[in-house]
Amino acid sequence: MKQLIECVPNISEGRDRAKIKAIADVVTTVEGVKLLNVDPGAATNRTVITFVGEPEQVIEAAFLLIRKAAELIDMSKHQGEHPRFGATDVCPLIPIANISMEEVIPFARKLGERVGKELGIPGYYYEYACTEEKRRNLANCRAGEYEGLKKKLIDPAWKPDFGPAEFDDHVKGSGAIAISARDFLIAFNINLNTTSVRRANSLAFDLRENGRVLREGDPVTGREVKDAEGNPVRIPGALKAVKGIGWFIDEYGIAQVSLNLTNIRQTPMHVAFDTACEKARDRGLRVTGSELVGVVPLEAMLDAGRFFLRKQQRSIGVSKTELIKIAVRSLGLDELAPFHPKERIIEYMIAEDAGKRLVDMNLTAFADETASESPAPGGGSISAYVGALGISLATMVANLSAHKRGWDDRWEKFSDHAERGQQLKNELLRLVDEDTAAFNGIMAAFGLPKNSEAEKAARTEAIQQATKQAILIPLKVMETAHASLAVIKTMAEVGNPNSVSDAGVGALCARTAVLGAHLNVRINASGLHDKDFLQEVLAKAKRLEDETVALEADVLQIVEGKL
């Protein structure tokens, strides 16, 4: 499976669109790298660029970007709200798919070594790539910012991990860089109904893990309280794994709390937002919305949608699309600019099959494709789709029941059933295309060359493997559609009685899916040589069919009794 890493360089230019475009465009010259997002900020004079690809290609693209930024950005003339010390200020590498953090670290080191040697830019490794503990925190590496870089580079305690340890004319222009291997970070700005940076900073101190320094008397101007070792005593903030500062954004005319959520398992986006709302109220402020910088993982948006639905005591068993809508509205992510999920959610942006799947077609197009002379989609895909419709009906009943007047004390139970229904529906929809892919795999295997004995043997083995897959996929359809009958039956028994007929139709669909997929298991089994495998699979398929027929009869009996 393909290894994927994300790279999120932050460049110290947020106003000159031509420069930003020239820097970002170099990423697209590397084959296999996908540019996901370019997010400039005028007030911060900083742009976050996001791209993804396989490791070697990504570090090549990152190197080209760092080189171009050093050519076009003169740090001796830079001004902006955000802390910074280089033309490419930071360049983190983040594991996305099929690669561990331990495997990403050498790529960060390889990139840094090349930047130091070939570009003459000094820098530091931070987070998981750090060479010593005090360099783990980016704030330590960047302390003093560009203005303090000349002194920092010659300090033995802060000798760069790579590149020159001197502030020569070249470094005067390029500044330094921090390179890391790190977890996925969400850059998340909270919008406030104030223009006061001081109040925004106070709220940031309330939130961020590092909190604020304890002072005697006045909390701003009072004398710092020191511990026994002479270090300032700090009052921790409310949120773990969160960094934050307050600033004023001239282009919007508002103050923001700018948060970096460095571990979204510890502090998810919705928890940061909700806590900010509470702390803002305590200070006489109001959160009006939020702004996402760069991209976000799908699960973070889904978790936010579920969180806010639970707060409303509403069913969370709704589609991913609906969960995302709830998250966007609840977080106010579209207050400052439209939020387009396909342009901001990383899984949607890197999906290679986006728009090409059968399930992405409209109903008419899907029916037309099925009716065409093409042998796929065939009965297996149709069985999966019918099963998806069946469990969708039961999920609808669960959601209607969760929101039924007078049943408020039962909403969580129905929400659980609806959530289970959504899981089964999503799996059956996935299997629609999987079944067609399995059929295409058999056709591809039959098309392999057979000019020699070796080729014939390889072709036969490929046909057998493809045939096994073409048996296992409809078997999975059978298992999933059979499992859906548990939800369907429960909805017939205890769901909204006005929708009992919908549960009945759901049972009919589930039975069709199981029996239809069984036909596909049997017809594909005729071409397989592995008799032990066949005996096990066919016995399981027959058992699933028998149990499904009995369950359908039970559901229809319940339905008839309520009609």
C-alpha positions as CSV (number, residue, x, y, z in Angstrom):
1,M,0.0,0.0,0.0
2,K,1.1,3.5,-0.8
3,Q,2.8,5.5,2.0
4,L,1.6,9.0,2.3
5,I,2.9,12.0,4.2
6,E,1.7,15.5,4.4
7,C,3.9,18.6,4.4
8,V,2.8,21.9,5.8
9,P,5.4,24.6,5.2
10,N,4.6,28.1,6.5
11,I,6.2,30.8,4.5
12,S,6.8,34.4,5.7
13,E,4.7,36.0,3.0
14,G,0.9,36.6,3.1
15,R,0.3,39.7,1.0
16,D,2.1,39.4,-2.3
17,R,-0.1,36.9,-4.3
18,A,2.4,36.6,-7.1
19,K,5.2,35.5,-4.8
20,I,2.9,33.2,-2.9
21,K,1.8,31.6,-6.2
22,A,5.3,31.2,-7.5
23,I,6.4,29.5,-4.3
24,A,3.4,27.2,-4.1
25,D,3.5,26.3,-7.8
26,V,6.9,24.6,-7.5
27,V,5.2,21.9,-5.5
28,T,3.2,20.9,-8.6
29,T,6.3,20.3,-10.6
30,V,7.0,17.1,-8.7
31,E,5.1,14.2,-10.1
32,G,3.0,12.3,-7.5
33,V,2.7,15.3,-5.2
34,K,-0.7,16.9,-4.8
35,L,-1.1,20.5,-3.7
36,L,-4.0,20.6,-1.3
37,N,-4.3,24.1,0.1
38,V,-2.7,27.6,0.0
39,D,-4.0,29.8,2.9
40,P,-2.5,33.3,3.0
41,G,-3.0,35.8,5.8
42,A,-2.4,39.4,5.2
43,A,-2.2,40.6,8.9
44,T,0.2,37.7,9.9
45,N,2.1,38.1,6.6
46,R,2.3,34.4,6.5
47,T,0.9,31.6,4.2
48,V,0.3,28.0,5.1
49,I,0.8,25.6,2.2
50,T,-0.3,22.0,2.4
51,F,0.6,19.2,0.0
52,V,0.7,15.4,0.2
53,G,2.4,12.5,-1.5
54,E,4.9,9.6,-1.1
55,P,7.8,10.5,1.2
56,E,10.6,10.9,-1.4
57,Q,8.5,13.0,-3.7
58,V,7.3,15.2,-0.8
59,I,10.7,16.0,0.5
60,E,11.8,16.9,-3.1
61,A,8.8,19.3,-3.3
62,A,9.6,20.7,0.1
63,F,13.2,21.4,-0.9
64,L,12.1,23.2,-4.1
65,L,9.6,25.3,-2.1
66,I,12.2,26.2,0.5
67,R,14.7,27.2,-2.2
68,K,12.1,29.3,-4.0
69,A,11.0,31.0,-0.8
70,A,14.6,32.0,0.0
71,E,14.9,33.5,-3.5
72,L,11.7,35.6,-3.3
73,I,11.4,36.5,0.4
74,D,13.8,39.0,2.1
75,M,13.5,38.4,5.9
76,S,15.4,41.7,6.6
77,K,12.3,43.5,5.4
78,H,9.6,41.2,6.8
79,Q,6.9,42.3,9.3
80,G,3.9,40.4,10.5
81,E,1.9,39.4,13.5
82,H,3.0,35.8,13.7
83,P,6.2,34.7,15.4
84,R,8.8,33.8,12.6
85,F,12.5,33.5,11.9
86,G,12.7,32.4,8.3
87,A,11.5,32.8,4.7
88,T,10.2,29.2,5.1
89,D,9.6,29.5,8.8
90,V,8.6,25.9,9.6
91,C,8.3,22.7,7.5
92,P,6.7,19.8,9.3
93,L,6.2,16.3,7.9
94,I,3.2,14.4,9.1
95,P,2.4,10.7,8.6
96,I,-1.0,10.3,6.8
97,A,-1.3,6.7,5.6
98,N,0.7,3.4,5.9
99,I,3.7,5.0,7.6
100,S,4.7,5.5,11.2
101,M,6.2,8.5,12.9
102,E,9.4,6.6,13.4
103,E,9.6,6.1,9.6
104,V,8.9,9.8,8.9
105,I,11.8,11.1,11.2
106,P,14.6,10.1,8.7
107,F,12.9,12.0,5.9
108,A,12.8,15.1,8.1
109,R,16.5,14.7,8.8
110,K,17.2,14.1,5.1
111,L,15.4,17.2,4.1
112,G,17.2,19.3,6.8
113,E,20.6,18.0,5.8
114,R,20.0,18.9,2.2
115,V,18.6,22.4,3.0
116,G,21.8,23.1,5.1
117,K,24.3,21.8,2.6
118,E,22.7,22.9,-0.7
119,L,20.9,26.1,0.3
120,G,23.1,27.3,3.1
121,I,20.1,27.9,5.4
122,P,20.5,27.1,9.1
123,G,17.8,25.3,10.9
124,Y,16.6,23.2,13.8
125,Y,14.8,19.9,14.1
126,Y,11.8,20.0,16.5
127,E,9.0,17.7,17.8
128,Y,9.8,14.0,17.0
129,A,12.8,14.9,14.9
130,C,14.5,16.9,17.6
131,T,18.1,16.2,18.5
132,E,17.8,17.2,22.2
133,E,14.8,17.7,24.5
134,K,15.0,21.5,24.7
135,R,14.6,21.7,20.9
136,R,11.4,19.6,20.9
137,N,9.2,22.7,21.4
138,L,9.0,24.9,18.3
139,A,8.7,28.0,20.5
140,N,12.1,27.3,22.0
141,C,13.7,26.8,18.6
142,R,12.1,30.1,17.3
143,A,12.7,32.1,20.5
144,G,14.1,35.6,19.7
145,E,12.6,35.3,16.2
146,Y,14.4,36.7,13.2
147,E,15.6,39.8,15.2
148,G,17.5,37.6,17.6
149,L,18.8,35.2,15.0
150,K,22.3,36.8,14.7
151,K,23.0,36.3,18.4
152,K,21.3,32.8,18.5
153,L,23.3,31.3,15.7
154,I,26.7,31.9,17.5
155,D,25.4,30.7,20.9
156,P,26.9,27.2,21.4
157,A,23.7,26.1,23.2
158,W,21.8,26.9,20.0
159,K,24.2,25.8,17.3
160,P,22.0,24.9,14.3
161,D,21.3,21.2,13.6
162,F,22.1,21.9,10.0
163,G,23.4,24.8,7.9
164,P,25.8,27.6,8.8
165,A,26.2,28.9,12.4
166,E,26.6,32.4,11.3
167,F,24.4,35.3,10.2
168,D,26.0,36.0,6.8
169,D,24.4,38.0,4.0
170,H,22.6,34.9,2.6
171,V,21.1,34.1,6.0
172,K,20.2,37.7,6.5
173,G,17.8,37.3,3.6
174,S,16.6,33.7,4.1
175,G,16.5,33.6,7.9
176,A,16.4,30.1,9.5
177,I,14.0,27.2,9.3
178,A,12.5,24.6,11.7
179,I,11.9,21.1,10.3
180,S,10.0,18.4,12.1
181,A,8.2,15.1,12.1
182,R,5.0,15.7,14.1
183,D,1.4,14.7,14.6
184,F,-1.4,16.2,12.7
185,L,-1.8,19.8,13.9
186,I,-5.0,21.9,13.5
187,A,-4.4,25.6,13.2
188,F,-7.6,27.0,14.5
189,N,-8.5,30.6,15.0
190,I,-11.4,31.7,17.3
191,N,-13.2,34.9,16.2
192,L,-14.2,37.4,19.0
193,N,-16.6,40.3,19.2
194,T,-13.7,42.6,20.2
195,T,-10.8,44.5,18.6
196,S,-8.8,44.3,21.8
197,V,-5.6,42.2,21.4
198,R,-5.1,42.4,25.2
199,R,-8.4,40.7,25.8
200,A,-7.8,38.2,23.1
201,N,-4.4,37.4,24.7
202,S,-6.1,37.0,28.1
203,L,-8.5,34.4,26.6
204,A,-5.5,32.7,24.9
205,F,-3.8,32.4,28.3
206,D,-7.0,30.9,29.8
207,L,-7.0,28.2,27.1
208,R,-3.5,27.3,26.2
209,E,-1.8,24.5,28.2
210,N,1.2,26.8,29.1
211,G,-1.3,29.2,30.6
212,R,0.2,32.4,32.1
213,V,2.8,33.5,34.6
214,L,1.6,33.9,38.2
215,R,2.0,37.5,39.3
216,E,1.6,39.2,42.7
217,G,-1.1,41.9,42.7
218,D,-2.0,43.0,39.1
219,P,-2.1,39.9,36.8
220,V,-0.5,41.8,34.0
221,T,2.0,44.2,35.6
222,G,2.6,42.6,39.0
223,R,5.9,41.0,40.0
224,E,6.4,37.4,38.7
225,V,6.2,34.7,41.4
226,K,9.2,32.4,41.2
227,D,9.7,28.8,42.5
228,A,12.5,27.5,44.6
229,E,14.8,27.2,41.6
230,G,14.0,30.7,40.3
231,N,11.7,29.7,37.5
232,P,8.4,31.6,37.0
233,V,5.4,29.8,38.5
234,R,2.7,29.3,35.8
235,I,-1.1,29.0,36.1
236,P,-1.9,26.3,33.5
237,G,-4.6,26.9,31.0
238,A,-7.7,24.8,30.4
239,L,-6.7,22.8,27.4
240,K,-4.0,20.2,27.0
241,A,-1.8,20.1,23.9
242,V,-2.9,23.6,22.9
243,K,-0.7,26.6,22.1
244,G,-2.3,30.0,21.7
245,I,-1.9,33.8,21.3
246,G,-4.2,36.7,20.7
247,W,-4.0,39.1,17.7
248,F,-5.9,41.6,15.7
249,I,-6.7,40.8,12.1
250,D,-7.0,44.0,10.1
251,E,-8.6,42.5,7.1
252,Y,-11.5,41.3,9.2
253,G,-11.5,44.1,11.8
254,I,-11.6,41.6,14.7
255,A,-9.4,40.1,17.3
256,Q,-8.8,36.4,17.3
257,V,-7.4,33.8,19.5
258,S,-5.0,31.8,17.3
259,L,-4.7,28.2,18.6
260,N,-2.5,25.3,17.5
261,L,-4.1,22.0,18.5
262,T,-1.0,19.8,18.6
263,N,-2.8,16.6,19.7
264,I,-6.4,16.4,18.6
265,R,-6.9,13.2,20.5
266,Q,-6.3,15.1,23.7
267,T,-8.1,18.3,22.7
268,P,-10.3,18.0,19.7
269,M,-11.4,21.1,17.7
270,H,-14.9,21.1,19.1
271,V,-13.7,21.0,22.7
272,A,-11.3,23.9,22.1
273,F,-14.2,25.9,20.6
274,D,-16.7,25.1,23.3
275,T,-14.2,25.9,26.1
276,A,-13.3,29.2,24.3
277,C,-17.0,30.1,24.3
278,E,-17.3,29.4,28.1
279,K,-14.1,31.3,28.9
280,A,-15.0,34.2,26.7
281,R,-18.4,34.6,28.4
282,D,-16.6,34.8,31.8
283,R,-14.6,37.7,30.4
284,G,-17.6,39.5,28.9
285,L,-16.7,38.5,25.4
286,R,-18.5,36.5,22.8
287,V,-17.1,34.0,20.3
288,T,-18.7,34.7,16.9
289,G,-17.2,31.9,14.9
290,S,-13.9,30.3,13.9
291,E,-11.5,30.0,11.1
292,L,-9.6,26.9,10.0
293,V,-6.1,27.5,8.6
294,G,-5.1,24.8,6.1
295,V,-6.9,21.4,6.1
296,V,-8.5,19.1,8.6
297,P,-8.9,15.3,9.0
298,L,-12.4,14.0,8.2
299,E,-12.8,12.4,11.6
300,A,-12.2,15.7,13.4
301,M,-15.2,17.2,11.5
302,L,-17.4,14.2,12.1
303,D,-16.5,14.2,15.8
304,A,-17.5,17.8,16.0
305,G,-20.8,17.2,14.3
306,R,-21.6,14.3,16.7
307,F,-20.5,16.5,19.7
308,F,-22.9,19.3,18.9
309,L,-25.8,16.9,18.0
310,R,-25.4,15.2,21.4
311,K,-25.5,18.6,23.1
312,Q,-28.9,19.1,21.4
313,Q,-30.0,15.6,22.4
314,R,-30.4,14.7,18.8
315,S,-29.6,11.5,17.0
316,I,-26.0,11.3,15.7
317,G,-26.9,8.5,13.3
318,V,-26.9,10.8,10.3
319,S,-24.8,10.9,7.1
320,K,-21.2,12.2,7.0
321,T,-22.5,15.1,4.9
322,E,-25.0,16.1,7.5
323,L,-22.4,15.7,10.4
324,I,-20.1,18.0,8.5
325,K,-22.8,20.6,8.0
326,I,-23.6,20.5,11.7
327,A,-19.9,21.0,12.5
328,V,-19.5,23.9,10.1
329,R,-22.6,25.7,11.5
330,S,-21.8,25.0,15.1
331,L,-18.2,26.1,14.9
332,G,-19.0,29.1,12.7
333,L,-16.4,28.0,10.2
334,D,-18.1,29.9,7.4
335,E,-18.3,33.3,9.3
336,L,-15.3,34.9,7.5
337,A,-15.3,32.9,4.2
338,P,-17.3,30.0,2.7
339,F,-16.1,26.6,4.0
340,H,-16.0,24.0,1.2
341,P,-15.5,20.5,2.6
342,K,-14.0,19.1,-0.6
343,E,-11.4,21.8,-0.5
344,R,-10.6,21.6,3.3
345,I,-11.0,18.0,4.4
346,I,-7.9,16.0,3.6
347,E,-9.5,12.6,2.8
348,Y,-11.8,14.3,0.3
349,M,-8.9,16.1,-1.3
350,I,-6.6,13.1,-1.8
351,A,-9.3,10.7,-2.9
352,E,-8.2,9.3,-6.2
353,D,-11.6,7.8,-7.0
354,A,-13.6,11.0,-6.2
355,G,-16.5,11.3,-8.7
356,K,-15.6,8.0,-10.4
357,R,-17.5,5.5,-8.3
358,L,-20.9,4.0,-9.1
359,V,-22.3,5.3,-5.8
360,D,-21.4,8.9,-6.9
361,M,-23.8,8.6,-9.8
362,N,-27.3,10.0,-9.6
363,L,-30.2,7.4,-9.6
364,T,-30.9,7.8,-13.3
365,A,-27.2,7.5,-14.3
366,F,-26.8,4.4,-12.2
367,A,-29.9,2.7,-13.7
368,D,-28.7,3.7,-17.2
369,E,-25.3,2.2,-16.5
370,T,-26.8,-1.0,-15.2
371,A,-29.1,-1.3,-18.2
372,S,-26.2,-0.7,-20.7
373,E,-24.4,-3.5,-22.6
374,S,-21.6,-3.4,-20.1
375,P,-21.7,-6.5,-17.8
376,A,-20.9,-4.4,-14.8
377,P,-22.4,-3.2,-12.5
378,G,-24.2,-6.6,-12.3
379,G,-26.2,-8.5,-9.8
380,G,-23.6,-8.3,-7.0
381,S,-23.4,-4.5,-7.1
382,I,-27.2,-4.2,-7.3
383,S,-27.6,-6.6,-4.3
384,A,-25.3,-4.4,-2.3
385,Y,-27.2,-1.2,-3.3
386,V,-30.6,-2.8,-2.5
387,G,-29.2,-3.7,0.9
388,A,-28.0,-0.1,1.4
389,L,-31.5,1.1,0.7
390,G,-33.0,-1.4,3.2
391,I,-30.8,-0.4,6.1
392,S,-31.3,3.3,5.1
393,L,-35.0,2.9,5.7
394,A,-34.4,1.4,9.1
395,T,-32.0,4.2,9.9
396,M,-34.7,6.7,8.9
397,V,-37.1,5.1,11.3
398,A,-34.5,5.3,14.1
399,N,-33.9,9.0,13.5
400,L,-37.7,9.7,13.3
401,S,-38.1,7.8,16.6
402,A,-35.2,9.7,18.3
403,H,-37.0,13.0,17.5
404,K,-40.6,11.9,18.2
405,R,-42.5,14.1,20.6
406,G,-42.9,12.5,24.0
407,W,-40.0,10.1,23.4
408,D,-37.3,12.5,24.6
409,D,-36.0,10.0,27.2
410,R,-35.4,7.4,24.5
411,W,-33.4,9.5,22.0
412,E,-30.0,8.0,22.9
413,K,-31.2,4.4,22.3
414,F,-32.6,5.3,18.9
415,S,-29.5,7.3,18.1
416,D,-27.4,4.2,18.8
417,H,-29.5,2.2,16.3
418,A,-29.3,5.0,13.7
419,E,-25.5,5.2,14.1
420,R,-25.3,1.4,13.6
421,G,-27.5,1.8,10.6
422,Q,-25.2,4.4,9.1
423,Q,-22.2,2.1,9.5
424,L,-23.9,-0.8,7.7
425,K,-25.2,1.6,5.0
426,N,-21.7,2.9,4.4
427,E,-20.3,-0.6,4.2
428,L,-22.9,-1.7,1.7
429,L,-22.3,1.4,-0.4
430,R,-18.6,0.6,-0.5
431,L,-19.4,-2.9,-1.6
432,V,-21.3,-1.6,-4.6
433,D,-18.1,-0.6,-6.2
434,E,-16.0,-3.4,-4.7
435,D,-18.2,-6.0,-6.4
436,T,-17.7,-4.3,-9.8
437,A,-14.0,-4.0,-9.1
438,A,-13.9,-7.8,-8.3
439,F,-15.6,-8.6,-11.6
440,N,-13.1,-6.3,-13.5
441,G,-10.3,-8.1,-11.7
442,I,-11.4,-11.4,-13.2
443,M,-11.6,-9.9,-16.7
444,A,-8.1,-8.4,-16.3
445,A,-6.7,-11.8,-15.2
446,F,-8.3,-13.5,-18.2
447,G,-6.6,-10.9,-20.4
448,L,-3.1,-11.8,-19.2
449,P,-0.7,-13.3,-21.8
450,K,-0.4,-17.1,-22.2
451,N,2.4,-17.5,-24.7
452,S,4.6,-19.7,-22.6
453,E,4.2,-22.2,-19.8
454,A,5.3,-19.7,-17.2
455,E,2.8,-17.1,-18.5
456,K,0.0,-19.7,-18.5
457,A,0.8,-20.7,-14.9
458,A,0.9,-17.0,-13.8
459,R,-2.4,-16.4,-15.7
460,T,-4.1,-19.4,-14.1
461,E,-3.0,-18.3,-10.6
462,A,-4.2,-14.7,-11.2
463,I,-7.6,-16.0,-12.4
464,Q,-7.9,-18.2,-9.2
465,Q,-7.0,-15.3,-6.9
466,A,-9.4,-12.9,-8.7
467,T,-12.2,-15.5,-8.5
468,K,-11.7,-15.9,-4.8
469,Q,-12.1,-12.1,-4.4
470,A,-15.2,-12.2,-6.6
471,I,-16.6,-14.8,-4.1
472,L,-15.6,-13.0,-0.9
473,I,-17.1,-9.7,-1.9
474,P,-20.7,-10.9,-2.4
475,L,-20.2,-13.0,0.7
476,K,-19.4,-9.8,2.6
477,V,-22.6,-8.3,1.1
478,M,-24.5,-11.2,2.5
479,E,-23.0,-10.8,6.0
480,T,-23.6,-7.0,6.0
481,A,-27.2,-7.2,4.8
482,H,-27.9,-10.0,7.2
483,A,-26.5,-7.9,10.1
484,S,-28.8,-5.0,9.0
485,L,-31.9,-7.1,9.8
486,A,-31.1,-6.8,13.6
487,V,-31.6,-3.0,13.3
488,I,-34.6,-3.4,10.9
489,K,-36.4,-5.8,13.3
490,T,-35.8,-3.6,16.3
491,M,-37.3,-0.6,14.4
492,A,-40.3,-2.7,13.5
493,E,-40.7,-3.7,17.1
494,V,-40.1,-0.4,19.0
495,G,-39.7,2.3,16.4
496,N,-42.2,5.0,15.5
497,P,-45.4,3.1,14.7
498,N,-46.2,5.5,11.9
499,S,-43.1,4.2,10.0
500,V,-43.5,0.4,10.6
501,S,-44.2,-0.1,6.9
502,D,-40.8,1.4,6.1
503,A,-39.2,-1.2,8.4
504,G,-41.1,-3.8,6.5
505,V,-39.8,-2.6,3.1
506,G,-36.3,-2.5,4.7
507,A,-36.6,-6.2,5.5
508,L,-37.7,-7.0,1.9
509,C,-34.6,-5.1,0.6
510,A,-32.3,-6.9,3.1
511,R,-33.6,-10.3,2.0
512,T,-33.2,-9.4,-1.7
513,A,-29.6,-8.3,-1.0
514,V,-28.7,-11.6,0.8
515,L,-30.3,-13.9,-1.8
516,G,-29.0,-11.9,-4.7
517,A,-25.5,-11.8,-3.4
518,H,-25.7,-15.6,-2.7
519,L,-26.4,-16.1,-6.4
520,N,-23.2,-14.3,-7.2
521,V,-21.2,-16.4,-4.7
522,R,-22.5,-19.6,-6.3
523,I,-21.9,-18.6,-9.9
524,N,-18.3,-17.4,-9.2
525,A,-17.7,-20.5,-7.2
526,S,-18.0,-22.6,-10.3
527,G,-14.6,-21.4,-11.5
528,L,-12.6,-22.0,-8.4
529,H,-10.3,-25.0,-7.8
530,D,-9.9,-24.7,-4.1
531,K,-12.5,-27.2,-2.8
532,D,-11.8,-26.7,0.9
533,F,-12.3,-23.0,0.6
534,L,-15.5,-23.5,-1.4
535,Q,-17.0,-25.9,1.1
536,E,-16.5,-23.5,3.9
537,V,-17.8,-20.5,2.0
538,L,-20.8,-22.2,0.5
539,A,-21.9,-23.6,3.8
540,K,-21.6,-20.1,5.4
541,A,-23.6,-18.5,2.5
542,K,-26.4,-21.1,2.8
543,R,-26.6,-20.5,6.6
544,L,-26.8,-16.7,6.0
545,E,-29.6,-17.1,3.5
546,D,-31.6,-19.4,5.7
547,E,-31.3,-17.1,8.7
548,T,-32.2,-14.1,6.6
549,V,-35.4,-15.7,5.2
550,A,-36.5,-16.5,8.8
551,L,-35.6,-13.0,10.1
552,E,-37.5,-11.4,7.2
553,A,-40.6,-13.5,8.0
554,D,-40.4,-12.3,11.7
555,V,-40.2,-8.7,10.7
556,L,-43.1,-9.0,8.2
557,Q,-45.2,-10.7,10.9
558,I,-44.5,-7.8,13.3
559,V,-45.4,-5.3,10.5
560,E,-48.6,-7.1,9.7
561,G,-49.6,-7.1,13.3
562,K,-49.3,-3.2,13.5
563,L,-50.9,-2.3,10.2
